[in-house]
């Protein structure tokens, strides 16, 4: 007699449910961050890029404020140009 409800069955079902939730929700940041394990799917890679960009933008604002406080025109111009990521 085979037991269809072994301990791995529930774990697989939980992972499947999380995967289906991830597909249904395009911005599933909370779901991805609250998981015990995460596979590097397109959603996860998109989230990583989103977090990295948010960090860089916050750092940029801090650097712009610092450049203004120090009256460093050259640094300010680099941080407000199109290639501001290179300046950081």
Secondary structure, 3 states (H helix, E strand, C coil): CCCCCCHHHHHHHHHHHHHHHHHHCCCCHHHHHCCCCCCCCHHHHHHHHHHHHHHHHHHHHHHHHHHHHCCCHHHHHHHCCCCHHHHC
